Amino acid sequence: MIEARGLTKHYGQKAAVDNVNFTIKPGQVTGFLGPNGAGKSTSMRLMVGLDRPSSGTVTVNGQRYSEMSAPLAEVGVLLDAKGVHPGRSARSHLRALAATHRIPERRVNEVIELTGLGAVANKRVGGFSLGMGQRLGIATALLGDPKVIILDEPVNGLDPDGVLWVRQLLRHFASEGRTVLLSSHLMSEMAQTADHVIVLGRGRVVADDPISELIAGGETKVRVRSPQAAQLASYVMSGTGNIQLQPLEGGDGEGFTATGIEVQRIGEIAATNGIVLHELTPIATSLEDAYLSLTRSEVEYAAG
């Protein structure tokens, strides 16, 4: 379990993390989301003692990271896959880390095989592809067989098979009762992997919910196609409530998406006015839609 209470980190006058409170529970994969500059990386650095909080606390299984006698056995971390000496082989890097915690050689061999590094284990890391570097970073995080796993963008550079492997691996660890924290900008992958999400914006928590609840709270859109789309749109817009219509891309004016109105109501309007429908499809809110809705006003760095 990871617990943050009043966690705050200032860099000069800027609050990178601002009085944050959350609990990351074991037995599930928790997604860590937020725009660039939202405080995700700073929060993870505070979790593992790479930065000190200005105020507040963050503990892992009831301890500060700096107080752990064998941190590799408690917390597995991947924050920067490039943080390896390029002249070392993958095996020598893992063996050196294992020696600091008296981890046996067989465990080094296990994580090499687990992460698919067997064919390159004795090659210099400087020649690794981005995907192989990510696999070594994951192997390093798993070396101590930790109870808590913190991974920042672990699928970056992996091929589709590698992405699927990471997803299944994290789900397996969660099923064993471990605490798994996953930070990623890939919403589609997060939606398939995480059970719960914490969303940061400008250093503060803007959502802390199960994914199912976050998605359920969004507005459902309705996709409409009709040869009489313009006429139907005028009837729909004459209704009450905050109804919004958006033309379909490349639809030649024969369709639109609607929010703020139920799909049944659009069907009733079309039937009453004798309008032909070619498509009437409800589109459930995706994690990406819910995320963008939550963070639209929290983006610090955006193009004009």
C-alpha positions as CSV (number, residue, x, y, z in Angstrom):
1,M,0.0,0.0,0.0
2,I,1.2,3.5,-0.8
3,E,-0.3,6.4,1.3
4,A,0.2,10.1,0.7
5,R,-1.0,12.5,3.4
6,G,-0.7,16.3,2.8
7,L,2.1,15.6,0.4
8,T,3.6,18.8,-0.9
9,K,6.7,19.6,-2.9
10,H,7.8,23.1,-3.9
11,Y,10.5,24.1,-6.4
12,G,11.1,27.7,-5.6
13,Q,7.7,29.4,-5.7
14,K,6.1,26.6,-7.8
15,A,4.1,23.8,-6.1
16,A,4.8,20.7,-8.2
17,V,2.7,18.7,-5.7
18,D,0.2,20.6,-3.7
19,N,-1.3,19.0,-0.5
20,V,-2.0,15.7,-2.1
21,N,-3.8,12.8,-0.4
22,F,-4.4,9.3,-1.8
23,T,-4.2,5.6,-0.9
24,I,-3.0,3.1,-3.5
25,K,-4.3,-0.2,-2.4
26,P,-2.9,-3.8,-2.9
27,G,-4.7,-6.3,-5.1
28,Q,-5.4,-3.9,-8.0
29,V,-3.6,-2.0,-10.7
30,T,-3.9,1.7,-10.1
31,G,-3.4,4.1,-13.0
32,F,-1.6,7.4,-12.4
33,L,-2.7,10.0,-15.0
34,G,-2.3,13.7,-15.6
35,P,-1.1,16.2,-18.2
36,N,2.6,17.1,-18.5
37,G,3.6,19.1,-15.4
38,A,0.7,17.7,-13.3
39,G,3.0,16.3,-10.6
40,K,3.0,12.6,-11.5
41,S,6.8,12.2,-11.8
42,T,7.5,14.3,-8.8
43,S,5.0,12.2,-6.7
44,M,6.7,9.0,-7.8
45,R,10.1,10.4,-7.0
46,L,8.8,11.4,-3.5
47,M,7.5,7.8,-3.1
48,V,11.0,6.3,-3.5
49,G,13.1,8.9,-1.8
50,L,14.6,10.6,-4.8
51,D,13.2,13.9,-3.6
52,R,12.2,15.1,-0.1
53,P,8.7,16.5,0.4
54,S,8.4,20.2,1.5
55,S,5.7,19.0,3.8
56,G,3.4,16.0,4.3
57,T,4.4,12.3,4.1
58,V,4.3,9.4,1.7
59,T,4.8,5.9,2.9
60,V,5.1,2.5,1.3
61,N,3.6,-0.3,3.4
62,G,3.8,2.0,6.4
63,Q,7.4,3.0,6.0
64,R,9.3,5.8,4.4
65,Y,11.5,4.6,1.6
66,S,14.6,5.9,3.3
67,E,13.8,3.8,6.3
68,M,13.7,0.4,4.5
69,S,16.5,-2.0,5.2
70,A,16.0,-3.8,1.9
71,P,14.2,-1.5,-0.5
72,L,14.5,-3.7,-3.6
73,A,12.5,-6.4,-1.7
74,E,9.8,-3.9,-0.8
75,V,9.5,-1.6,-3.8
76,G,10.2,-2.3,-7.5
77,V,10.6,0.9,-9.5
78,L,11.0,1.9,-13.1
79,L,11.2,5.7,-13.6
80,D,14.0,6.0,-16.1
81,A,15.0,3.0,-18.2
82,K,18.0,4.8,-19.5
83,G,19.6,5.0,-16.0
84,V,22.0,2.1,-16.7
85,H,25.7,2.4,-17.5
86,P,25.9,1.8,-21.3
87,G,29.1,-0.2,-21.1
88,R,27.6,-2.9,-18.8
89,S,25.7,-5.9,-20.0
90,A,22.2,-6.5,-18.8
91,R,23.3,-9.5,-16.7
92,S,26.2,-7.6,-15.0
93,H,23.8,-4.7,-14.2
94,L,21.3,-7.0,-12.6
95,R,24.1,-9.0,-10.7
96,A,25.6,-5.8,-9.3
97,L,22.2,-4.7,-8.0
98,A,21.5,-8.2,-6.6
99,A,24.8,-8.2,-4.7
100,T,23.7,-5.0,-2.8
101,H,20.7,-6.9,-1.3
102,R,22.2,-10.5,-1.2
103,I,19.8,-11.6,-3.9
104,P,20.9,-15.0,-5.3
105,E,22.1,-15.5,-8.9
106,R,19.1,-17.7,-9.7
107,R,16.8,-14.6,-9.2
108,V,18.9,-12.7,-11.8
109,N,18.4,-15.6,-14.2
110,E,14.6,-15.7,-13.4
111,V,14.0,-12.0,-14.2
112,I,16.1,-12.2,-17.4
113,E,13.9,-15.0,-18.7
114,L,10.7,-13.4,-17.4
115,T,11.4,-10.2,-19.3
116,G,12.6,-11.9,-22.5
117,L,16.2,-10.7,-22.2
118,G,17.8,-14.1,-22.5
119,A,19.2,-13.6,-26.0
120,V,20.7,-10.2,-25.2
121,A,21.6,-10.6,-21.5
122,N,25.4,-10.6,-22.1
123,K,25.3,-7.7,-24.6
124,R,26.2,-4.1,-23.7
125,V,23.1,-2.0,-22.7
126,G,24.4,0.9,-24.8
127,G,23.4,-1.1,-27.9
128,F,19.9,-1.9,-26.8
129,S,16.8,-0.8,-28.6
130,L,14.3,1.3,-26.7
131,G,12.1,-1.8,-26.2
132,M,15.0,-3.9,-24.8
133,G,15.9,-1.0,-22.5
134,Q,12.4,-1.0,-21.2
135,R,12.5,-4.7,-20.6
136,L,15.7,-4.3,-18.6
137,G,14.1,-1.6,-16.6
138,I,11.2,-3.9,-15.7
139,A,13.6,-6.7,-14.9
140,T,15.4,-4.3,-12.5
141,A,12.1,-3.4,-10.8
142,L,11.2,-7.1,-10.3
143,L,14.6,-8.2,-9.2
144,G,13.8,-8.2,-5.4
145,D,10.4,-9.8,-6.0
146,P,8.8,-6.7,-4.4
147,K,5.4,-6.3,-2.8
148,V,4.9,-2.9,-4.4
149,I,5.6,-2.1,-8.1
150,I,5.8,1.4,-9.5
151,L,6.2,1.7,-13.2
152,D,6.4,4.9,-15.3
153,E,5.6,4.5,-19.0
154,P,6.6,0.8,-19.0
155,V,5.3,0.0,-22.5
156,N,7.2,2.9,-24.2
157,G,9.0,1.4,-27.2
158,L,7.5,-2.1,-26.8
159,D,5.9,-3.9,-29.8
160,P,2.3,-5.1,-29.5
161,D,3.4,-8.5,-28.0
162,G,5.4,-6.7,-25.4
163,V,2.5,-4.4,-24.5
164,L,0.3,-7.4,-24.1
165,W,2.9,-9.1,-21.9
166,V,3.2,-6.1,-19.6
167,R,-0.6,-5.9,-19.3
168,Q,-0.9,-9.5,-18.3
169,L,2.1,-9.3,-16.0
170,L,0.7,-6.4,-14.0
171,R,-2.7,-8.0,-13.8
172,H,-1.0,-11.2,-12.5
173,F,0.9,-9.3,-9.8
174,A,-2.3,-7.5,-8.7
175,S,-4.1,-10.9,-8.5
176,E,-1.3,-12.0,-6.1
177,G,-2.2,-9.1,-3.7
178,R,0.6,-6.8,-4.7
179,T,0.3,-3.0,-5.0
180,V,0.8,-1.9,-8.6
181,L,1.1,1.7,-9.7
182,L,1.2,2.4,-13.4
183,S,1.8,5.8,-15.0
184,S,1.1,6.1,-18.7
185,H,-0.2,8.5,-21.4
186,L,-1.7,5.6,-23.4
187,M,-5.3,5.8,-22.5
188,S,-6.4,2.7,-24.4
189,E,-3.8,0.6,-22.6
190,M,-4.7,2.1,-19.2
191,A,-8.3,1.3,-19.8
192,Q,-7.5,-2.4,-20.4
193,T,-5.0,-2.7,-17.5
194,A,-6.0,-0.5,-14.5
195,D,-8.8,-1.1,-12.1
196,H,-8.6,2.3,-10.4
197,V,-7.2,5.7,-11.5
198,I,-5.8,8.7,-9.8
199,V,-5.7,11.8,-11.9
200,L,-3.5,14.8,-11.1
201,G,-3.9,18.3,-12.5
202,R,-1.5,21.2,-11.5
203,G,-0.2,19.2,-8.6
204,R,-3.6,18.3,-7.1
205,V,-5.8,15.3,-7.2
206,V,-8.8,15.9,-9.6
207,A,-10.1,12.3,-9.5
208,D,-9.6,9.2,-7.5
209,D,-12.1,6.6,-8.7
210,P,-12.5,3.1,-10.1
211,I,-12.3,3.3,-13.9
212,S,-15.8,2.0,-14.3
213,E,-17.2,4.9,-12.2
214,L,-15.1,7.5,-14.0
215,I,-16.4,6.4,-17.3
216,A,-19.9,6.0,-16.2
217,G,-19.9,9.6,-15.0
218,G,-19.3,10.9,-18.5
219,E,-21.8,12.0,-21.1
220,T,-22.9,9.4,-23.7
221,K,-22.7,10.5,-27.3
222,V,-25.1,9.5,-30.0
223,R,-23.8,9.0,-33.6
224,V,-26.5,9.8,-36.2
225,R,-26.5,9.3,-39.9
226,S,-29.4,10.3,-42.2
227,P,-29.9,11.7,-45.7
228,Q,-32.0,14.4,-43.9
229,A,-29.4,15.1,-41.2
230,A,-29.7,18.9,-41.4
231,Q,-33.5,18.7,-40.9
232,L,-33.2,16.3,-38.1
233,A,-30.5,18.4,-36.4
234,S,-32.8,21.4,-36.4
235,Y,-35.5,19.4,-34.7
236,V,-33.1,18.0,-32.1
237,M,-31.7,21.4,-31.3
238,S,-35.2,22.7,-30.6
239,G,-35.4,20.5,-27.6
240,T,-34.6,21.5,-24.0
241,G,-31.3,21.1,-22.2
242,N,-27.7,21.6,-23.1
243,I,-27.7,19.7,-26.4
244,Q,-24.6,19.9,-28.5
245,L,-24.1,18.6,-32.1
246,Q,-20.9,18.0,-34.0
247,P,-20.8,17.1,-37.7
248,L,-19.3,13.7,-38.5
249,E,-15.8,14.0,-40.0
250,G,-15.9,13.1,-43.7
251,G,-19.7,12.6,-43.5
252,D,-20.7,14.9,-46.4
253,G,-23.2,16.6,-44.1
254,E,-25.2,13.4,-43.7
255,G,-24.6,12.9,-40.0
256,F,-23.6,14.3,-36.6
257,T,-22.8,13.3,-33.0
258,A,-25.0,14.5,-30.3
259,T,-24.5,15.0,-26.6
260,G,-27.0,16.1,-23.9
261,I,-29.8,14.0,-25.4
262,E,-30.7,10.3,-25.1
263,V,-30.6,8.0,-28.1
264,Q,-34.3,7.1,-27.6
265,R,-35.3,10.7,-27.8
266,I,-33.5,11.2,-31.2
267,G,-35.3,8.1,-32.5
268,E,-38.6,9.4,-31.4
269,I,-38.0,12.8,-33.1
270,A,-37.0,11.1,-36.3
271,A,-40.1,8.9,-36.3
272,T,-42.5,11.7,-35.5
273,N,-41.2,13.8,-38.4
274,G,-40.8,11.0,-40.9
275,I,-37.0,11.3,-41.1
276,V,-35.1,8.3,-42.5
277,L,-32.3,7.0,-40.2
278,H,-29.3,5.2,-41.6
279,E,-27.5,5.0,-38.2
280,L,-28.4,5.7,-34.6
281,T,-25.7,4.5,-32.3
282,P,-25.0,5.3,-28.6
283,I,-21.2,5.8,-28.0
284,A,-20.2,5.2,-24.4
285,T,-17.7,7.5,-22.8
286,S,-14.1,6.2,-23.1
287,L,-11.4,6.7,-20.5
288,E,-9.8,9.2,-22.8
289,D,-13.0,11.2,-23.0
290,A,-13.4,11.2,-19.2
291,Y,-9.7,12.1,-18.8
292,L,-9.8,15.0,-21.2
293,S,-13.0,16.3,-19.6
294,L,-11.3,16.2,-16.2
295,T,-8.0,17.8,-17.2
296,R,-9.1,20.3,-19.9
297,S,-8.6,23.2,-17.5
298,E,-5.6,21.6,-15.8
299,V,-3.2,21.6,-18.7
300,E,-0.2,23.8,-18.0
301,Y,1.7,23.4,-21.2
302,A,-0.4,23.5,-24.4
303,A,0.0,24.5,-28.0
304,G,-1.8,27.6,-29.2
